[in-house]
Amino acid sequence: MQKFKFAIIGCGRLGTNLAICLKSEGHTPVGISAKRMESIQESNHWIHAKTVDICPWNVTQKADVVFITTPDDSIEQTCRQIINHNGLNQDAIVYHCSGSLSSEILSAASNEGFSVGSLHPLQSFPVKRLDGNPFENIYISVEGSPKAIALGKIIVKSLRARLTEISTKGKKMYHAAAVVASNYLVTLLELSRQLNITAGISEDIALTVLTPLIQGTLNNIEKQGIPHALTGPIARGDIQTVQDHITSIKQSLPGYLALYKTLGKYTVPIAKAQQNISDETLLALQDEFYGK
Ligand SMILES: NC(=O)c1ccc[n+]([C@@H]2O[C@H](COP(=O)([O-])OP(=O)(O)OC[C@H]3O[C@@H](n4cnc5c(N)ncnc54)[C@H](OP(=O)(O)O)[C@@H]3O)[C@@H](O)[C@H]2O)c1
């Protein structure tokens, strides 16, 4: 497999994990940069890059591939600074790793004839160094110029990840999907946790008791897909159970009633797709969720 020299601008949580994995796959870290020297030194303890500097353009010049892994708000400016200081070698390819931004944010480089792309791992990196290879088997979306996509495929393979190609204009919606699946899952589980606490279950286990149920549901979704993974009162058409939930939440946790009902509204069409309950029952369920 093609080996390359790379620089990481922004050796934070993603940048450091990426550098460690690329290095362990035989690619050469020629430079790393961050805002603070202490942060660079901490990361370089694992990366052993040849050049370190708080000025990005001083570490990018020998790189075939430059990853700008700063916070999203700094990507455009960082790319412009590198270009303004002639920081790229003539065949360099520049990537950023934001989920919501496209490669167009790197226009300072593409306007000068450089290939640019975005390469977004669909995973959360909470610390600078995770055990093992945190990229293994995850999906990484790649978008950008043909040359950036071609190298992106090699990078994804090198990280032992799986590739999803995405259009430049699809990135915002793709990122919204990731936010719903990851961040809003947290919000949803907080709703469940609050309902359990209100039911009298001790706070320290209010979430833990749900864990096997959550994992079982994820397994069912993976094996059977949607709509067949849906179980419970809406899938069975148990109108009385739904009414009881609404009454209890209205009495004890009224702040969560709108969320419970909204989720119900979007669950009825999933139950309909299973074709197990009558149209009359489906309409009665809808009335419960749309009613006051
Ligand atoms: N972490 C994740 O779970 C994850 C997952 C997928 C994609 N991403 C994407 O990866 C990128 C980085 O996210 P992150 O979570 O790794 O952020 P992070 O941990 O906050 O790290 C950001 C890094 O950028 C450096 N930095 C900040 N401003 C800079 C500037 N103006 N010039 C040069 N370096 C600068 C910081 O320096 P200091 O270390 O000195 O503060 C730090 O090293 C983002 O585009 C994000 O959307 C992150």
The ligand as an SDF file (V2000), in Angstrom:
LIG
                    3D

 48 52  0  0  0  0  0  0  0  0999 V2000
  -13.3480   14.2360   18.7360 N   0  0  0  0  0  0  0  0  0  0  0  0
  -14.2470   13.6190   18.0070 C   0  0  0  0  0  0  0  0  0  0  0  0
  -14.9890   12.7760   18.5220 O   0  0  0  0  0  0  0  0  0  0  0  0
  -14.3740   13.8970   16.5220 C   0  0  0  0  0  0  0  0  0  0  0  0
  -15.0220   12.9200   15.7140 C   0  0  0  0  0  0  0  0  0  0  0  0
  -15.1260   13.1480   14.3620 C   0  0  0  0  0  0  0  0  0  0  0  0
  -14.6360   14.3320   13.8160 C   0  0  0  0  0  0  0  0  0  0  0  0
  -14.0530   15.2660   14.6170 N   0  0  0  0  0  0  0  0  0  0  0  0
  -13.5600   16.5030   13.9880 C   0  0  0  0  0  0  0  0  0  0  0  0
  -12.1680   16.6090   14.2420 O   0  0  0  0  0  0  0  0  0  0  0  0
  -11.8090   17.9800   14.3640 C   0  0  0  0  0  0  0  0  0  0  0  0
  -11.1170   18.1790   15.7000 C   0  0  0  0  0  0  0  0  0  0  0  0
  -12.0050   17.8540   16.7440 O   0  0  0  0  0  0  0  0  0  0  0  0
  -11.4300   17.4040   18.1740 P   0  0  0  0  0  0  0  0  0  0  0  0
  -12.5790   16.9050   18.9530 O   0  0  0  0  0  0  0  0  0  0  0  0
  -10.2370   16.5330   17.9920 O   0  0  0  0  0  0  0  0  0  0  0  0
  -10.9820   18.8090   18.7660 O   0  0  0  0  0  0  0  0  0  0  0  0
  -10.0080   19.1020   19.9970 P   0  0  0  0  0  0  0  0  0  0  0  0
   -9.7820   17.8760   20.8160 O   0  0  0  0  0  0  0  0  0  0  0  0
  -10.5300   20.3190   20.6640 O   0  0  0  0  0  0  0  0  0  0  0  0
   -8.6210   19.4520   19.3060 O   0  0  0  0  0  0  0  0  0  0  0  0
   -8.4510   20.5820   18.5200 C   0  0  0  0  0  0  0  0  0  0  0  0
   -6.9690   20.7780   18.2830 C   0  0  0  0  0  0  0  0  0  0  0  0
   -6.8000   21.9380   17.4750 O   0  0  0  0  0  0  0  0  0  0  0  0
   -5.8560   22.8000   18.0820 C   0  0  0  0  0  0  0  0  0  0  0  0
   -6.2140   24.1640   17.6750 N   0  0  0  0  0  0  0  0  0  0  0  0
   -7.2540   24.9220   18.0890 C   0  0  0  0  0  0  0  0  0  0  0  0
   -7.2810   26.0810   17.4120 N   0  0  0  0  0  0  0  0  0  0  0  0
   -6.2070   26.0440   16.5820 C   0  0  0  0  0  0  0  0  0  0  0  0
   -5.6800   26.9650   15.6430 C   0  0  0  0  0  0  0  0  0  0  0  0
   -6.2630   28.1380   15.4200 N   0  0  0  0  0  0  0  0  0  0  0  0
   -4.5590   26.5960   14.9420 N   0  0  0  0  0  0  0  0  0  0  0  0
   -3.9510   25.3900   15.1660 C   0  0  0  0  0  0  0  0  0  0  0  0
   -4.4280   24.4780   16.0420 N   0  0  0  0  0  0  0  0  0  0  0  0
   -5.5270   24.8240   16.7330 C   0  0  0  0  0  0  0  0  0  0  0  0
   -5.9690   22.5520   19.5640 C   0  0  0  0  0  0  0  0  0  0  0  0
   -4.7810   22.9800   20.1970 O   0  0  0  0  0  0  0  0  0  0  0  0
   -4.5240   22.7100   21.7720 P   0  0  0  0  0  0  0  0  0  0  0  0
   -4.3490   21.2370   21.8970 O   0  0  0  0  0  0  0  0  0  0  0  0
   -3.2860   23.4700   22.0460 O   0  0  0  0  0  0  0  0  0  0  0  0
   -5.7320   23.2370   22.4660 O   0  0  0  0  0  0  0  0  0  0  0  0
   -6.1590   21.0330   19.5700 C   0  0  0  0  0  0  0  0  0  0  0  0
   -4.9340   20.3770   19.4570 O   0  0  0  0  0  0  0  0  0  0  0  0
  -13.0980   18.7800   14.2040 C   0  0  0  0  0  0  0  0  0  0  0  0
  -13.2120   19.1850   12.8590 O   0  0  0  0  0  0  0  0  0  0  0  0
  -14.1720   17.7740   14.5520 C   0  0  0  0  0  0  0  0  0  0  0  0
  -15.4090   18.0660   13.9120 O   0  0  0  0  0  0  0  0  0  0  0  0
  -13.9030   15.0750   15.9540 C   0  0  0  0  0  0  0  0  0  0  0  0
  1  2  1  0
  2  3  2  0
  2  4  1  0
  4  5  1  0
  4 48  2  0
  5  6  2  0
  6  7  1  0
  7  8  2  0
  8  9  1  0
  8 48  1  0
  9 10  1  0
  9 46  1  0
 10 11  1  0
 11 12  1  0
 11 44  1  0
 12 13  1  0
 13 14  1  0
 14 15  2  0
 14 16  1  0
 14 17  1  0
 17 18  1  0
 18 19  2  0
 18 20  1  0
 18 21  1  0
 21 22  1  0
 22 23  1  0
 23 24  1  0
 23 42  1  0
 24 25  1  0
 25 26  1  0
 25 36  1  0
 26 27  1  0
 26 35  1  0
 27 28  2  0
 28 29  1  0
 29 30  1  0
 29 35  2  0
 30 31  1  0
 30 32  2  0
 32 33  1  0
 33 34  2  0
 34 35  1  0
 36 37  1  0
 36 42  1  0
 37 38  1  0
 38 39  2  0
 38 40  1  0
 38 41  1  0
 42 43  1  0
 44 45  1  0
 44 46  1  0
 46 47  1  0
M  CHG  2   8   1  16  -1
M  END
$$$$
